[in-house]
């Protein structure tokens, strides 16, 4: 079984719940950069660039620790996550609960 672990931009910590629930062997990690967050929230563009840069650095750290990491740049989260699940044969998706209420609701509505 391939376990997918979706890590959000404000959860970039190797000790976060979804990552610690899996193992590098048999799991894949997904990081998605999506400009769609600009439509939901008033992010300062420089802050968003900083978050995306941190995601790229975190992806490298995970790869160095033995994780298989897929870093995707997409217009929206839903299509990117669905395509990744299908392409990688993900049978179980794990995600740490988002701190942001709006993002939590958006994820629940994805209907993965």
Secondary structure, DSSP 8 states (H G I E B T S, - for coil): -EEEEE--TT---TTSHHHHTS-STTEEEEEEEETTHHHHS---HHHHHHHHHHHHHHHHHHHHTT-EEEEEEES-HHHHHHHHHHHHTEEEEEE---SSHHHHHHHHTT--
